[in-house]
Amino acid sequence: MQKLYPNAAAALDGLLRDGMMICAGGFGLCGIPERLIDAIRDAGTKDLTIASNNAGIDGEGLGKLLRTRQVKKMISSYVGENKEFERQYLSGELEVEFCPQGTLAERCRAGGAGIPGFYTKTGVGTQVAEGKEVKVFDGEEYILERGIRADISIIKGWKADESGNLIFRKTARNFNQPMATASSMCIAEVEEVVPVGSLDPDSIHLPGIYVKRMIVGSPYDKKIEFRTVRERATA
């Protein structure tokens, strides 16, 4: 099965539709599927529900889709550093489902494992628990969280072989691994593709069975969310 496509638009061809749900890997601007996000923006697909740790920053990452008003709902843990996100949420233009970070990762992992829901103590007694089933185990309250299954997953990897066996680079693994499994159609962009057999099987982070389509997105610029600097001390 040929998994490698010439570009992001070709890899997404036939998959995008208005109102769909997307699981997107990344943490801040680290490990985000930049080329695939750009292709979704260019396709004009709208009314999207996106599950991602955050929504990028203004004009970068998923922030590009917010700027073009293509996102209807975000399922996220952290939404700082994005003024457009804040503006749309406060004005009622954007629906937001806040989800604790570990819970979001587990919801996606559970969805990929065929687990429809699980109980957790995280969020008990807070707004996170509102409207959710509460169950007592050993005298402690737990809330029911639903697993997440999306229409497609978009992720960013470091190196892959032609079969889609994939390695993430250090902290860029972040949410990419659970997001990849949370749909039956995972599209990966990577920095390099090597022949089958070139990668150490014990080093594979995501087996190729999860990756249905793939592109090479390099070269990439290293983006930084914000810089904090201080004046150089005088000699």
C-alpha positions in Angstrom: 0.0 0.0 0.0 1.4 3.3 -1.1 1.3 5.7 1.9 3.6 8.5 0.8 1.9 11.5 -0.9 3.6 14.4 -2.7 2.1 17.1 -0.5 -0.4 17.9 2.3 -3.2 18.8 -0.1 -2.9 15.4 -1.9 -2.7 13.5 1.4 -6.0 15.2 2.6 -7.8 14.8 -0.7 -11.2 13.2 -0.3 -11.0 13.3 3.5 -12.2 16.8 4.4 -15.7 17.9 4.9 -17.5 20.7 6.8 -18.5 19.8 10.4 -15.9 17.0 10.9 -13.8 16.3 14.0 -10.0 16.3 13.9 -7.5 15.2 16.5 -4.3 17.2 16.1 -1.0 16.5 17.7 1.4 19.0 19.2 2.1 21.0 22.3 2.4 24.7 21.9 4.3 25.0 18.7 6.3 21.8 19.3 5.4 18.8 17.2 2.5 20.5 15.3 1.5 19.2 11.8 2.2 22.6 10.1 1.8 21.5 6.5 -1.4 19.7 7.1 -2.9 22.6 9.1 -2.0 24.9 6.2 -3.7 22.6 3.7 -6.9 22.5 5.8 -6.8 26.3 5.9 -6.4 26.5 2.2 -9.2 23.9 1.6 -11.6 26.2 3.5 -13.2 23.4 5.4 -15.3 24.9 8.2 -17.4 24.2 11.3 -14.5 22.0 12.6 -14.3 20.4 16.0 -10.7 20.0 16.9 -9.2 18.1 19.9 -5.8 19.4 20.7 -3.8 20.3 23.7 -4.0 24.0 22.7 -4.9 26.1 19.7 -1.4 27.4 18.8 -0.8 31.1 19.0 -2.1 34.0 16.9 -1.2 33.3 13.3 0.7 30.0 14.0 -0.4 26.4 14.3 -4.1 25.9 14.8 -4.3 29.7 15.4 -4.3 29.9 11.6 -7.7 28.1 11.4 -9.1 30.3 14.2 -8.1 33.4 12.2 -10.0 32.2 9.2 -13.1 31.2 11.3 -12.9 27.5 10.3 -13.1 26.2 13.9 -16.5 25.8 15.6 -15.3 24.0 18.7 -12.0 23.3 20.5 -11.5 20.5 23.0 -8.3 21.7 24.7 -6.3 21.9 27.9 -4.5 25.2 27.6 -5.6 28.2 25.6 -3.2 30.9 26.7 -1.0 32.9 24.3 -3.8 33.2 21.8 -5.7 36.5 21.7 -7.9 35.5 18.8 -9.0 32.4 20.7 -9.8 34.5 23.7 -11.8 37.0 21.6 -13.8 34.4 19.8 -14.6 32.5 23.0 -15.7 35.6 25.0 -17.8 36.8 22.1 -19.6 33.4 21.8 -18.2 32.7 18.4 -16.2 29.6 19.5 -17.4 26.7 21.7 -14.7 25.4 24.1 -14.6 22.2 26.1 -11.9 22.6 28.6 -10.3 19.2 29.5 -7.4 18.6 32.0 -4.2 17.7 30.1 -3.8 14.1 31.4 -7.5 13.5 30.9 -7.4 14.7 27.3 -4.4 12.4 26.5 -6.3 9.5 28.1 -9.5 10.3 26.3 -7.7 10.0 23.0 -5.8 6.9 24.0 -9.0 5.3 25.2 -10.7 6.1 22.0 -7.9 4.5 20.0 -8.1 1.4 22.2 -11.8 1.0 21.7 -12.7 2.1 25.3 -15.8 4.3 25.3 -15.3 5.8 28.7 -13.3 5.7 31.9 -13.6 7.1 35.5 -11.0 9.6 36.9 -10.7 11.7 40.1 -9.3 14.6 38.0 -11.8 17.4 38.0 -14.0 16.1 40.8 -15.7 19.1 42.6 -14.8 21.6 39.8 -16.5 22.9 36.7 -14.9 20.0 34.8 -17.3 17.6 36.5 -20.5 19.6 35.6 -23.1 17.4 33.8 -20.9 14.2 34.1 -21.8 11.0 35.8 -20.2 10.5 39.2 -19.4 7.1 40.7 -18.0 6.2 44.1 -15.1 3.7 44.3 -13.8 2.7 47.7 -15.4 5.8 49.2 -13.9 8.2 46.6 -15.8 10.1 43.9 -14.8 9.7 40.3 -16.2 11.3 37.1 -16.9 9.6 33.9 -15.0 10.8 30.9 -15.7 9.7 27.3 -13.1 8.4 24.9 -12.5 10.5 21.8 -12.8 9.2 18.3 -12.2 11.7 15.4 -12.8 11.5 11.7 -9.1 12.1 11.0 -5.9 12.6 13.0 -3.1 14.9 11.9 0.3 14.4 13.5 3.9 15.4 13.1 6.8 12.9 13.3 10.5 13.1 12.9 11.5 10.0 10.8 9.4 7.3 9.2 10.0 4.4 6.8 8.0 3.8 3.7 5.5 1.6 5.6 4.7 4.4 8.1 6.6 3.1 11.1 7.4 6.4 12.8 9.8 7.9 15.3 9.1 11.1 17.2 11.9 13.4 18.2 12.2 13.9 22.0 9.5 16.2 23.5 7.9 16.6 20.0 6.3 13.2 20.7 3.9 15.0 23.2 0.2 14.4 22.1 1.1 13.0 18.7 1.1 9.4 19.8 -2.4 9.2 21.4 -3.9 11.5 18.7 -2.6 9.2 16.0 -4.6 6.3 17.3 -7.8 8.2 18.0 -9.2 7.8 14.5 -9.1 5.3 11.7 -7.5 7.8 9.3 -4.2 9.2 10.6 -2.2 11.5 8.3 1.4 12.1 9.4 3.9 14.7 8.2 7.5 13.8 8.9 10.9 15.4 8.3 12.4 12.3 6.6 11.3 9.0 5.0 13.8 6.1 4.9 13.6 2.7 3.3 11.8 -0.1 5.1 14.3 -1.9 7.4 16.4 1.2 8.1 14.8 1.8 11.5 15.5 -0.2 14.6 12.3 -2.0 15.4 12.9 -1.3 19.1 13.0 2.4 18.4 9.6 2.7 16.7 7.2 4.9 18.7 4.1 4.5 16.4 3.7 1.4 14.3 2.9 1.9 10.6 -0.5 0.2 11.0 -1.8 3.4 12.5 -0.5 5.7 9.7 -2.6 5.6 6.5 -1.1 8.6 4.6 2.1 10.4 5.0 4.0 13.4 3.6 7.5 14.9 3.9 7.1 18.4 5.2 10.6 19.6 5.7 12.4 21.9 5.8 10.9 23.5 8.9 11.6 26.7 10.8 12.0 26.4 14.6 9.2 28.6 15.9 9.2 30.0 19.5 6.0 31.0 21.2 7.5 34.0 23.0 10.9 35.1 24.1 11.9 36.4 27.5 15.2 38.2 27.5 17.2 40.3 30.0 19.7 43.0 29.5 23.3 41.8 29.3 25.2 42.5 32.5 28.0 45.1 32.1 31.5 44.0 32.5 
